[in-house]
Amino acid sequence: MKKNNSILKIAGGLAIAVVALLAPTSCADRLDIAPFQSLPPEQALATEGDVEGLLVGAYDGLQDTDAYGGDIQLMADLWANRLYIRFRGTFQGLQQIAGINSGSNPILLDNGWATGIWANAYRTINMCNIILQKRNLDLIVSDPAKKASIEAQARFIRGSLYFELARLYGRTWGDGDNNTNPAVPLILKATPYNESELTAANYPARASVAAIYNRAIIDIDSAELFLPTTNAGGYATVWAAKMQRSRIALMQQDFATARNKANDVIQSNSYQLATTFDNLWFNYINFGGVAPREYIFYMQVTTQDGTNGLNTYYGGTIGSIPGTAGRLDMDVQTAWLNRHEASDVRRAYFISASGRRLTRKHLDRFGHVPVMRLAEAYLTRAEANFRLGTSVGDTPLNDVNRIRNRAGLANKASIASVDEILLERDLELAFEGHFMHDNKRNGKAAPGGVGGTTSVPFNDFKLIFPIPQRETDVNKNLVQNAGY
């Protein structure tokens, strides 16, 4: 069952509980029986450590299965994609998204995944907004660089979530007027803790697609300036910010920016392609939880904390591979295999279990969830260079051949069309959350949509989430997406 928390109901309470528990207590304090979670932000955040604790809470929100812990990626692969993936599970919400239910309005307004992603995103954005208040940033007094880094981390998280919300709940960039197409509410101030303090400003209408993209760009660009070049424990780095900025630019068909940011990541030499495709996966089973150097940004999973949401649906328990788990829900179809060349190692990177064909990528129960990896940077640089007729960093042909060689394929002699690069992108980044967004930005239909017999045009309303019913019930300024 998915969480259904309204953004106006949660009001940052969870975030405050996280940091309040970090605050020291004295003997006298034991006489104060007010629960920590009832404290308003100005009381709960009193020290530098409290702000750091809240940042941990924001990263926990980003790592949640309703975010980069798996569900955001899952939507982009599963949505009306029955030609290549059959959802065999029982969750009605995912059946709706997969296009199993017929009818003109297959995704219901109370769909748990549409509601959960929205609620978790705004809960996490609210934590970031609290951190970014001047009075709270000013609590960080030990080191100006540390203060700048914490602000940058909060901006990276907020900008990333606004980008994902725009892609899921608004029309794709360029489908009509970006300045009038509605996306999601743009909230840049912390929600008041007490409901009595709520004003009309706390019930915002939906901002435009352009406004949300612009805010995401402002936040990511600002974060890039102050994020560290290296970081432990799954925190964002300057390279993660550059890669996210490259993704945003690619969706906007700003190919020069997409190319340049991806090239910056490659040229940094901070990451390297795994020597074999298999070495990208089974992080815990084979490598004791050490992420491959190809991962630019990932959601860290351990035996004590975190859930790999992609493992939940893509995975399954394989008796011959200890440490595997999953629901066996995602049955990869032969049509997907047939897109590969015969000698492509990715064509064989599947395993049969209980009558299903499962990708091997997400079998590891405690494997980290990849969000960005270096192969994407090479493929983005290749596509952007090809479209622009440039060779910044390297030629499109050389970049594509790097990825092909790792997959056991011979070099291509030439590239005749961008579709060849897009095919390599599909095959390399399969089941990692790129498929629908790449189709949308290129005007391609979702293959085998409603009922599994027809494709769904890239700009069909059924490929946009409805605004959750509980949100429109609370906030009458939210206009529902057309068609719902």
Secondary structure, 3 states (H helix, E strand, C coil): CCCCCCHHHHCCHHHHHHHHCCCCCCCHHHHCCCCHHHCCHHHHCCCHHHHHHHHHHHHHHHHCCCCCCCHHHHHHHHCCCCCCEEECCCCHHHHHHHCCCCCCCCCCCCCHHHHHHHHHHHHHHHHHHHHCCHHHHCCCCCCHHHHHHHHHHHHHHHHHHHHHHHHHHCCCCCCCCCCCCECCCCCCCCCCCCHHHCCHHHCCCCCEHHHHHHHHHHHHHHHHHHCCCCCCCCCCCHHHHHHHHHHHHHHCCCHHHHHHHHHHHHHCCCCCCCCCHHHHCCHHHHHCCCCCCCEEEEECCCCCCCCCHHHHHHCECCCCCCCECCECCEEECHHHHCCCCCCCHHHHCEEEECCEEEEHHHCECCCCEEEEEHHHHHHHHHHHHHHHCCCCCCCHHHHHHHHHHHCCCCCCCCCCCHHHHHHHHHHHCCCCCCHHHHHHHCCCCECCCHHHCCCECCCCHHHCCCCCHHHHHHCCCCCCCCCC
